[in-house]
Amino acid sequence: MDGVQYFMSDEEKIIKSPNDVLAFQAFWAGLKEVPEFISSCKNIKSLNLSRNRIKELPDFIFNFEKLEELDLSENKISEIPKDIGKLKKLKRLDIGYNPIKSVAEEIQSLRLEDLDMGGTSVTEISDIIGNIKSLEILHIDNNNIKTIPANFSRLSRLKKLHCEVTKLERFDDVICQLASLKYLGISETEIKEIPGGIKNLSNLNELYLMGNKIEKISENIRYLKVLECLKLGNNNLENLPDGMAGLNNLGRLFLEDNKFVQFPHVVLKLQNVRAFGFDNNSIEELPESFRGMSNLRHIVFQGNKIKTFYKSFLEAPQHLTNIQFGDNPLSDIKHELEELVHSNAVFEFLDGRGFKDKLTIGEKRGIKQLYKQKNENISIEY
């Protein structure tokens, strides 16, 4: 908004020509109250007052009839006045990280598309939120909530839902009714299972479920045909369902910090995976080959119990350029490297002290990096 966006330093200009102000930003300005000199800015559409020390909102804010975006995050506001209902054109409201315990009923009369109420003092999400049917983006993360209201099923336009760092105890069925979701984040909660209802989220593109207690994934995950990114790190997984083979669009898969003692072979059927993270598990052996994963570019196996690696990469996918093997009990690999001569691979070794050594065996092929971090027992001769 060049020419129409103003800051605290523009006070004189604003007082002189208040009708020219379409956007005002005063984030991180040390404010204890909203500056009154913007009260005459009748055409303002965007107001950013985030990261201040404001406790109360003045009445004149609710007279900004053209206001579309209001950012009040990271202040000391404990209550949103009922007059919030006067802002009929408001599309985006951020009240996150304020000591707010409840939301005024009048908020449901707005046609909000983006609501952020993460990091507040609420312990229950009110049914009021489920009545804002225009919502497309909703943040309820970093709150001490245990359940999702049943009427959330009315949010038929919701595309992004953030529930991270909450007290959710289960992957609620009502979440599985949000058929328009493209992004779902339920990390660092108490959930233990991905339910069968997941099949209804057929438009899901990104699914973030790190830091939970997940032990079981429903076979119905196979129906997420457009899923591109799946993050399941730091859970209690020991195996994966065969249904995951149906995730034909999956490009990024992360399974680090779980309880795998055997490599989940269903992963080898995911031909479009480009990045695969499997660090800090407990597998001792790799599969014989990764050639079926023809688009693989980046693979991480740090912190496992792997003693040898060469067989898996004799016919490595042509795009594979980064392999990380740090902190594994790899033994002497001279013989293995000799067998890799014909692959025209390039490896880089990085020891635990940060010293890097490079070994070139040809110039044409794609394996460029193999990390040796913390592999104190390894012997490299060339």
Secondary structure as GFF3:
##gff-version 3
##sequence-region A 1 382
A	DSSP	beta_strand	5	7	.	.	.	ID=ss1
A	DSSP	three_ten_helix	8	10	.	.	.	ID=ss2
A	DSSP	alpha_helix	11	16	.	.	.	ID=ss3
A	DSSP	three_ten_helix	18	20	.	.	.	ID=ss4
A	DSSP	beta_strand	23	25	.	.	.	ID=ss5
A	DSSP	three_ten_helix	36	38	.	.	.	ID=ss6
A	DSSP	beta_strand	46	48	.	.	.	ID=ss7
A	DSSP	three_ten_helix	59	63	.	.	.	ID=ss8
A	DSSP	beta_strand	69	71	.	.	.	ID=ss9
A	DSSP	three_ten_helix	82	86	.	.	.	ID=ss10
A	DSSP	beta_strand	92	94	.	.	.	ID=ss11
A	DSSP	three_ten_helix	105	109	.	.	.	ID=ss12
A	DSSP	beta_strand	114	116	.	.	.	ID=ss13
A	DSSP	alpha_helix	127	130	.	.	.	ID=ss14
A	DSSP	beta_strand	137	139	.	.	.	ID=ss15
A	DSSP	three_ten_helix	150	154	.	.	.	ID=ss16
A	DSSP	beta_strand	160	162	.	.	.	ID=ss17
A	DSSP	three_ten_helix	175	177	.	.	.	ID=ss18
A	DSSP	beta_strand	183	185	.	.	.	ID=ss19
A	DSSP	beta_strand	193	194	.	.	.	ID=ss20
A	DSSP	three_ten_helix	196	200	.	.	.	ID=ss21
A	DSSP	beta_strand	206	208	.	.	.	ID=ss22
A	DSSP	beta_strand	216	217	.	.	.	ID=ss23
A	DSSP	three_ten_helix	219	223	.	.	.	ID=ss24
A	DSSP	beta_strand	229	231	.	.	.	ID=ss25
A	DSSP	three_ten_helix	242	246	.	.	.	ID=ss26
A	DSSP	beta_strand	252	254	.	.	.	ID=ss27
A	DSSP	three_ten_helix	265	269	.	.	.	ID=ss28
A	DSSP	beta_strand	275	277	.	.	.	ID=ss29
A	DSSP	beta_strand	298	300	.	.	.	ID=ss30
A	DSSP	three_ten_helix	310	313	.	.	.	ID=ss31
A	DSSP	beta_strand	322	324	.	.	.	ID=ss32
A	DSSP	alpha_helix	334	339	.	.	.	ID=ss33
A	DSSP	three_ten_helix	341	343	.	.	.	ID=ss34
A	DSSP	beta_strand	346	350	.	.	.	ID=ss35
A	DSSP	beta_strand	356	360	.	.	.	ID=ss36
A	DSSP	beta_strand	370	371	.	.	.	ID=ss37
###
